[in-house]
Amino acid sequence: MTAKDELGTKLSRIAIPPQVFFKREVIPFLADLRLAIALLLIIALLSISGTVIEQGQTLAFYQANYPENPALFGFLTWKVLLILGLDHVYRTWWFLALLILFGSSLTACTFKRQLPALRWFSRTWNFYTQPRQFQKFALSAEFDRGSIEQVIPLLEQRRYRIFRQENSLYAHKGIVGRIGPIVVHVGILVILLGGIGGALTGFMAQEMIPSGQTFQIKNITDAGPFAAPQFPKDWSVKVNRFWIDYLPDGNIDQFYSDMSVLDQDGKEVKRKTIHVNEPLRYRGVTLYQANWAIAGIQVRLNNSPIFQLPMAPLDTGGKGQLWGTWMPTKPDLSDGVSLVAKDLQGMVLVYDMTGKLVSTVRAGMATEVNGITLKVLNLIGSTGLQIKADPGIPLVYAGFALLMLGVVMSYVSHSQVWVLQHDGHCYLGGRTNRAQVAFEREMIELFDQFAGLQPVDVPVLAIPS
């Protein structure tokens, strides 16, 4: 071939219409089972990374937990983590692109492989017209006498759907087993659509609200590019009360938040007490009980008015939680005490200016410090809420329902039987895609019943597979 001919060949390939190239090259590539499996494994690994690595945390959190020296695994630092988007894996462009590519692969496979196969099985002209076609069956038989009319009642008893064309007959049952894989594909596609929709339109927020306060959801920590319409604007939430139940040994049993949803006029439209695994849902937004803290302390010095002091978390070096505040005991602020608490059970530790423990007091009790009477009236708790909105969740649930239904349907055996009446002989054969033993028993019973309809001297000959 000359250089001119080679150039002409290349130009002819380049000139292939886009629709032809898409049909011949792109669709077969997307429908390849190996591509779908590879994409599924990659998505699974990335999803695991999104579970292991904390999502939607602050920059300080990642700097503290993923330092540059020493780097985790020798390479994973907070800079690498943020550059790759591993702090919000499920909303990154590359993760969404993988989901879209995987969905395209499933769609191509469904239309190129599953649907054509289903159409082939449902064709009424799927008849055999030559005796040699029965030789490929593992279960087949040749009868010297007999007719298709005698076979039809036997197949009807076994709930086969029967199609006939002249001297040929085709029957099948369990077509739902062939529809099952298609339903599985549709279920996965619906799940992917729900996941992509949730990533683009959902949001996550965190709030720490003292008992008795009303708030609107504003501390958004993670949100999709189209999540703004989901942000609550015309309703708020009031924390009526927050409390903790403790075990006899002092450990936390459960913590609760009694909350009310208020409309724009401050009218209560919904009220619920939430706890761990029992959230409050309203207008597509879910509020989970996730954490708690001590927001403040109410004290009185002698006969003074009640002072409500905020309490802040103390650095304990990872050895538990403590909250503290400072209370002046002189008008000129020249002297005072530090108040420290570790929970809401009411025990407060009192330290002087030198850091010496001078007293312990419970809520509702008083103690003498610096010549005055200090009475602790109450410890005010804060409820820590994790707030999520994910419009894709209904689609995800629907997809999982379809997935489970499709898996169950796939276990139904699709059995097929062919009959041919040719030159005074009757040929029967069949096959199934699963439950082979049960199908063999059914076919042998069918052969026996059909043979019993013939005269005694009629032999039954099995055609080897």
Wavefront OBJ file of the C-alpha trace (Angstrom):
o trace
v 0.000 0.000 0.000
v 1.409 3.382 -0.959
v 1.664 6.355 1.349
v -1.184 7.957 -0.561
v -3.432 4.942 0.045
v -2.576 4.895 3.767
v -3.404 8.574 4.018
v -6.713 7.946 2.248
v -7.527 5.148 4.701
v -6.787 7.375 7.713
v -8.872 10.195 6.271
v -11.766 7.810 5.680
v -11.618 6.745 9.348
v -11.526 10.345 10.487
v -14.552 11.102 8.336
v -16.756 8.589 10.201
v -19.982 10.369 11.238
v -20.175 11.038 15.007
v -23.314 8.927 15.433
v -21.657 5.946 13.737
v -18.514 6.355 15.843
v -20.640 6.574 18.986
v -22.552 3.421 18.044
v -19.526 1.382 16.982
v -16.913 2.521 19.470
v -18.348 4.347 22.486
v -21.363 2.171 23.285
v -19.450 -1.159 23.095
v -16.760 0.346 25.308
v -19.317 1.493 27.898
v -21.193 -1.816 27.755
v -18.050 -3.806 28.557
v -18.548 -5.748 31.801
v -14.877 -5.282 32.722
v -15.281 -1.501 32.681
v -18.353 -1.683 34.940
v -16.548 -3.929 37.447
v -13.465 -1.679 37.476
v -15.580 1.439 38.024
v -17.541 -0.269 40.798
v -14.332 -1.229 42.617
v -12.908 2.299 42.287
v -16.143 3.853 43.588
v -16.169 1.392 46.502
v -12.565 2.256 47.453
v -13.237 5.992 47.280
v -16.396 5.551 49.335
v -14.329 3.742 51.976
v -11.883 6.672 52.040
v -14.820 9.012 52.584
v -15.857 6.888 55.557
v -12.392 6.640 57.104
v -11.447 10.310 56.583
v -13.664 12.696 58.524
v -15.816 14.713 56.130
v -16.680 18.400 56.319
v -14.413 19.307 59.228
v -12.578 22.590 59.748
v -9.116 23.428 58.435
v -7.721 23.367 61.974
v -9.058 19.841 62.440
v -7.268 18.517 59.366
v -4.060 20.380 60.236
v -4.091 18.808 63.694
v -4.936 15.266 62.571
v -3.054 15.125 59.252
v 0.222 17.017 59.904
v 2.944 17.424 57.321
v 5.574 15.897 59.574
v 5.174 13.014 59.969
v 2.760 12.501 57.092
v 0.229 9.701 57.399
v 1.401 6.735 55.285
v 4.287 8.927 54.208
v 2.241 11.126 51.878
v -1.218 11.956 53.262
v -1.052 15.440 54.755
v -3.736 18.009 55.261
v -2.608 19.836 52.118
v -2.864 16.702 49.964
v -6.202 15.883 51.551
v -7.669 19.318 50.766
v -6.213 19.496 47.247
v -7.714 16.114 46.330
v -11.013 16.983 47.993
v -10.855 14.034 50.367
v -12.507 16.203 53.020
v -15.708 16.107 50.937
v -15.261 13.046 48.734
v -18.896 12.620 47.758
v -19.195 16.145 46.341
v -15.967 16.293 44.311
v -16.220 16.598 40.545
v -14.179 13.427 39.978
v -16.364 11.288 42.253
v -19.520 12.562 40.544
v -17.862 11.945 37.161
v -17.184 8.327 38.189
v -20.823 7.898 39.198
v -21.988 9.316 35.873
v -19.565 7.091 33.937
v -20.688 4.025 35.898
v -24.325 4.938 35.277
v -23.583 5.337 31.558
v -21.932 1.914 31.539
v -24.980 0.295 33.172
v -27.319 2.079 30.763
v -25.308 0.960 27.734
v -25.197 -2.606 29.046
v -28.952 -2.593 29.650
v -29.828 -1.390 26.159
v -27.133 -3.355 24.327
v -27.308 -6.681 26.171
v -30.245 -7.056 28.546
v -33.116 -5.598 26.525
v -32.156 -7.303 23.246
v -31.897 -10.620 25.103
v -35.335 -10.073 26.610
v -36.807 -9.248 23.207
v -35.229 -12.401 21.777
v -36.776 -14.571 24.488
v -40.197 -13.010 24.011
v -40.377 -13.455 20.255
v -43.195 -15.704 19.161
v -41.265 -16.885 16.079
v -38.554 -18.549 18.165
v -39.335 -21.954 16.633
v -37.177 -24.919 15.614
v -37.926 -26.460 12.226
v -35.201 -29.104 11.876
v -34.688 -32.247 13.990
v -30.936 -31.635 14.158
v -31.603 -28.492 16.215
v -32.713 -30.720 19.102
v -29.313 -32.403 19.300
v -27.819 -29.461 21.225
v -30.124 -30.001 24.190
v -28.976 -31.970 27.209
v -32.613 -33.033 27.614
v -34.433 -34.081 24.456
v -36.397 -37.008 23.111
v -37.727 -38.353 19.801
v -41.066 -40.147 19.588
v -42.130 -42.309 16.647
v -45.683 -41.127 17.025
v -47.508 -38.291 18.666
v -48.632 -34.772 17.863
v -48.214 -31.231 19.144
v -51.873 -31.219 20.235
v -51.026 -33.913 22.795
v -48.120 -31.890 24.222
v -50.023 -28.639 24.686
v -52.181 -29.802 27.669
v -49.095 -31.175 29.400
v -47.294 -27.853 29.062
v -50.372 -25.907 30.143
v -50.491 -27.975 33.347
v -46.967 -26.744 34.059
v -47.946 -23.101 33.419
v -45.929 -22.638 30.259
v -46.799 -19.861 27.874
v -47.267 -21.530 24.512
v -46.694 -20.253 20.964
v -47.365 -22.352 17.910
v -46.534 -22.018 14.241
v -47.670 -24.814 11.926
v -45.761 -27.958 13.063
v -43.516 -26.182 15.577
v -44.174 -25.153 19.143
v -42.263 -22.936 21.547
v -43.149 -22.593 25.238
v -41.525 -20.824 28.137
v -42.163 -19.799 31.725
v -40.340 -17.763 34.312
v -39.663 -14.815 32.000
v -39.514 -12.735 35.183
v -36.106 -14.309 35.776
v -34.889 -12.597 32.612
v -36.436 -9.275 33.657
v -34.716 -9.447 37.066
v -31.246 -8.331 35.861
v -32.835 -5.376 34.076
v -34.625 -4.373 37.284
v -31.297 -4.672 39.127
v -29.674 -2.322 36.605
v -32.565 0.133 36.888
v -32.324 0.012 40.694
v -28.599 0.801 40.609
v -29.218 3.664 38.170
v -31.907 5.112 40.460
v -29.498 4.859 43.418
v -26.830 6.680 41.400
v -29.314 9.398 40.436
v -30.276 9.810 44.083
v -26.630 9.994 45.140
v -25.751 12.553 42.480
v -28.865 14.594 43.257
v -28.080 14.571 46.965
v -24.460 15.596 46.344
v -25.532 18.530 44.173
v -28.494 19.799 46.207
v -27.916 18.578 49.784
v -26.172 20.263 52.673
v -24.803 19.545 56.137
v -24.696 21.871 59.133
v -23.638 21.736 62.774
v -25.061 23.757 65.643
v -24.325 23.931 69.369
v -27.356 25.549 70.997
v -27.832 26.286 74.722
v -30.991 25.052 76.352
v -33.815 27.559 76.022
v -32.526 29.344 72.895
v -34.005 29.627 69.417
v -31.866 29.371 66.302
v -31.947 29.240 62.528
v -29.729 26.852 60.615
v -26.779 28.948 59.458
v -23.575 27.099 60.320
v -23.373 25.214 56.993
v -20.261 23.026 56.915
v -20.777 21.329 53.560
v -23.174 21.997 50.709
v -23.672 21.127 47.067
v -23.519 23.782 44.349
v -27.328 23.857 44.066
v -28.155 23.494 47.758
v -29.152 27.111 48.475
v -32.913 26.556 47.922
v -32.813 23.849 50.595
v -31.564 26.216 53.341
v -34.359 26.896 55.890
v -35.407 30.526 55.670
v -38.982 30.714 56.928
v -38.732 28.564 60.058
v -36.555 28.219 63.133
v -36.002 25.770 65.979
v -36.224 26.318 69.720
v -34.411 24.064 72.175
v -36.968 23.902 74.981
v -34.774 21.758 77.191
v -31.639 19.662 77.037
v -30.795 16.984 79.603
v -28.672 13.887 80.097
v -29.503 10.581 81.753
v -26.570 9.057 83.612
v -25.820 5.491 84.628
v -25.157 4.617 88.298
v -21.400 4.632 87.629
v -21.557 8.211 86.307
v -21.270 7.401 82.599
v -23.733 8.850 80.117
v -26.709 6.672 79.272
v -28.455 8.983 76.783
v -28.861 12.681 76.092
v -32.077 14.334 74.937
v -33.280 17.559 73.352
v -36.876 18.703 73.534
v -37.239 20.894 70.438
v -39.978 22.891 68.726
v -40.135 24.004 65.105
v -41.432 27.573 64.840
v -42.859 29.321 61.799
v -42.140 32.934 60.838
v -44.661 34.157 63.400
v -43.069 32.128 66.191
v -45.930 29.632 66.275
v -45.039 26.044 67.082
v -45.721 23.754 64.113
v -43.950 20.632 65.330
v -42.438 19.404 68.575
v -40.363 16.350 69.354
v -37.863 15.064 71.900
v -34.871 13.699 70.028
v -31.999 11.495 71.102
v -29.315 9.466 69.395
v -30.833 7.531 66.452
v -34.158 9.329 66.896
v -33.957 12.606 64.890
v -36.412 15.383 64.137
v -37.462 15.709 60.481
v -39.136 18.731 58.969
v -39.460 19.789 55.327
v -36.711 17.504 54.143
v -34.269 18.616 56.857
v -33.183 16.130 59.529
v -31.788 17.217 62.907
v -29.741 14.556 64.691
v -28.667 14.519 68.321
v -24.881 14.314 67.931
v -23.082 16.006 70.825
v -23.431 18.068 73.949
v -21.572 20.664 75.982
v -21.917 22.890 79.046
v -22.951 26.329 77.851
v -22.999 28.244 81.124
v -23.521 28.340 84.857
v -25.912 30.364 87.006
v -24.513 31.581 90.352
v -25.335 34.063 93.115
v -22.889 35.849 95.427
v -24.464 36.485 98.848
v -27.788 38.184 98.041
v -26.803 39.503 94.620
v -28.861 39.047 91.464
v -28.317 35.832 89.520
v -25.224 35.857 87.296
v -25.193 33.643 84.220
v -21.613 33.030 83.129
v -20.597 31.286 79.872
v -18.403 28.221 80.217
v -15.748 27.250 77.658
v -14.117 23.863 76.998
v -10.685 23.406 78.600
v -7.701 21.718 77.011
v -7.226 18.414 78.819
v -4.781 16.861 76.399
v -7.323 14.283 75.321
v -8.025 13.102 78.890
v -11.722 13.851 79.009
v -13.942 16.887 78.802
v -13.928 19.858 81.176
v -15.606 23.245 81.006
v -14.631 26.262 83.036
v -15.253 29.936 83.702
v -13.960 32.679 86.020
v -16.131 34.401 88.616
v -14.964 37.682 90.239
v -15.559 37.896 93.971
v -14.632 41.590 94.356
v -16.153 44.575 92.546
v -12.753 45.726 91.282
v -12.082 42.249 89.773
v -8.905 41.944 91.848
v -9.897 38.543 93.133
v -12.061 35.685 91.965
v -12.456 31.944 91.592
v -12.438 29.509 88.722
v -15.433 27.213 88.357
v -14.869 23.870 86.592
v -17.398 21.153 85.701
v -17.146 17.909 83.744
v -20.824 17.082 83.262
v -24.356 18.235 84.012
v -24.772 16.205 87.189
v -24.144 19.372 89.177
v -20.674 18.873 90.711
v -18.611 22.078 90.352
v -14.970 22.434 91.410
v -13.894 25.801 92.807
v -10.268 26.962 92.429
v -8.673 30.130 93.826
v -6.334 32.522 91.972
v -3.333 30.275 92.635
v -5.000 27.232 91.104
v -5.662 25.547 94.420
v -8.866 23.558 94.875
v -10.716 25.322 97.669
v -14.187 23.764 97.512
v -16.646 21.556 95.669
v -20.305 22.390 95.377
v -23.371 20.918 93.709
v -26.158 22.754 91.928
v -28.575 24.182 94.442
v -25.936 24.329 97.212
v -23.622 27.071 98.478
v -20.023 27.313 99.704
v -17.881 29.958 101.409
v -15.013 31.375 99.288
v -13.030 34.593 99.806
v -15.364 35.628 102.597
v -18.540 35.457 100.546
v -21.256 32.889 99.965
v -21.214 31.446 96.457
v -24.300 29.531 95.484
v -24.470 27.462 92.259
v -28.026 27.533 90.986
v -27.846 25.613 87.737
v -25.620 24.255 84.986
v -26.915 25.061 81.488
v -26.333 22.432 78.830
v -25.950 22.887 75.075
v -27.224 20.403 72.570
v -24.952 19.546 69.673
v -26.947 18.999 66.497
v -25.886 17.570 63.174
v -28.269 18.784 60.496
v -28.618 17.238 57.052
v -30.765 17.738 53.985
v -30.518 15.245 51.146
v -33.270 15.437 48.502
v -31.848 12.326 46.861
v -32.692 10.001 49.759
v -36.179 9.004 48.438
v -34.566 8.012 45.137
v -31.876 6.041 46.964
v -34.498 4.157 48.987
v -36.539 3.483 45.841
v -33.404 2.262 44.072
v -32.569 -0.131 46.894
v -36.134 -1.469 46.795
v -35.821 -2.090 43.049
v -32.401 -3.644 43.578
v -33.722 -6.124 46.131
v -36.767 -6.881 43.971
v -34.550 -7.489 40.949
v -32.273 -9.827 42.888
v -35.278 -11.882 44.024
v -36.672 -11.939 40.478
v -33.316 -13.100 39.116
v -33.599 -16.305 41.140
v -36.684 -17.377 39.169
v -35.745 -20.033 36.597
v -36.464 -19.275 32.957
v -37.387 -22.590 31.340
v -37.947 -23.148 27.600
v -39.396 -26.090 25.707
v -39.439 -26.721 21.952
v -41.597 -29.254 20.101
v -41.381 -30.226 16.429
v -43.622 -32.571 14.479
v -41.694 -33.735 11.394
v -42.075 -36.741 9.051
v -44.299 -38.631 11.460
v -41.931 -38.088 14.388
v -42.328 -35.762 17.364
v -39.275 -34.102 18.920
v -39.194 -32.536 22.393
v -36.348 -30.638 24.017
v -35.745 -27.923 26.564
v -33.310 -25.963 28.679
v -33.233 -23.657 31.677
v -30.875 -21.032 33.047
v -30.890 -22.285 36.661
v -32.362 -25.002 38.930
v -31.115 -27.593 36.463
v -31.997 -30.611 38.608
v -35.613 -29.522 39.062
v -35.914 -28.854 35.348
v -34.519 -32.292 34.488
v -37.142 -33.907 36.687
v -39.863 -31.845 35.049
v -38.707 -32.777 31.549
v -38.399 -36.481 32.359
v -41.913 -36.387 33.802
v -43.081 -34.614 30.642
v -41.458 -37.292 28.447
v -43.041 -40.067 30.499
v -46.504 -38.505 30.338
v -46.218 -37.908 26.608
v -44.999 -41.485 26.048
v -47.929 -42.770 28.111
v -50.314 -41.179 25.613
v -48.858 -43.335 22.792
v -49.498 -47.059 22.052
v -47.412 -49.427 24.202
v -45.236 -50.564 21.291
v -44.027 -47.047 20.517
v -40.352 -46.671 21.517
v -38.929 -43.539 23.090
v -35.490 -42.589 21.837
v -33.262 -40.080 23.652
v -31.137 -37.903 21.421
v -27.634 -37.552 22.904
v -26.509 -34.026 23.734
l 1 2 3 4 5 6 7 8 9 10 11 12 13 14 15 16 17 18 19 20 21 22 23 24 25 26 27 28 29 30 31 32 33 34 35 36 37 38 39 40 41 42 43 44 45 46 47 48 49 50 51 52 53 54 55 56 57 58 59 60 61 62 63 64 65 66 67 68 69 70 71 72 73 74 75 76 77 78 79 80 81 82 83 84 85 86 87 88 89 90 91 92 93 94 95 96 97 98 99 100 101 102 103 104 105 106 107 108 109 110 111 112 113 114 115 116 117 118 119 120 121 122 123 124 125 126 127 128 129 130 131 132 133 134 135 136 137 138 139 140 141 142 143 144 145 146 147 148 149 150 151 152 153 154 155 156 157 158 159 160 161 162 163 164 165 166 167 168 169 170 171 172 173 174 175 176 177 178 179 180 181 182 183 184 185 186 187 188 189 190 191 192 193 194 195 196 197 198 199 200 201 202 203 204 205 206 207 208 209 210 211 212 213 214 215 216 217 218 219 220 221 222 223 224 225 226 227 228 229 230 231 232 233 234 235 236 237 238 239 240 241 242 243 244 245 246 247 248 249 250 251 252 253 254 255 256 257 258 259 260 261 262 263 264 265 266 267 268 269 270 271 272 273 274 275 276 277 278 279 280 281 282 283 284 285 286 287 288 289 290 291 292 293 294 295 296 297 298 299 300 301 302 303 304 305 306 307 308 309 310 311 312 313 314 315 316 317 318 319 320 321 322 323 324 325 326 327 328 329 330 331 332 333 334 335 336 337 338 339 340 341 342 343 344 345 346 347 348 349 350 351 352 353 354 355 356 357 358 359 360 361 362 363 364 365 366 367 368 369 370 371 372 373 374 375 376 377 378 379 380 381 382 383 384 385 386 387 388 389 390 391 392 393 394 395 396 397 398 399 400 401 402 403 404 405 406 407 408 409 410 411 412 413 414 415 416 417 418 419 420 421 422 423 424 425 426 427 428 429 430 431 432 433 434 435 436 437 438 439 440 441 442 443 444 445 446 447 448 449 450 451 452 453 454 455 456 457 458 459 460 461 462 463 464 465
